[in-house]
């Protein structure tokens, strides 16, 4: 089975790598996968942070005005 991969603009055959290069390649793939997972987690955390900010703003407005704006939007 021929497994090719690219680094920069060059293509390489995984089967022709030395054992040390294969280990380094494995480490690279691990780091790339972890980076993708962390990017996804970052997006989720940003979304949660923004939701908390909006909730906090609503709570502050409600406290100042005495009006619960959320109750106007909810169906009974």
HELIX and SHEET records of a PDB file:
HELIX    1   1 UNK A   14  UNK A   16  5                                   3    
HELIX    2   2 UNK A   19  UNK A   65  1                                  47    
HELIX    3   3 UNK A   69  UNK A   73  1                                   5    
SHEET    1   A 2 UNK A   4  UNK A   7  0                                        
SHEET    2   A 2 UNK A  10  UNK A  13 -1                                        
END                                                                             
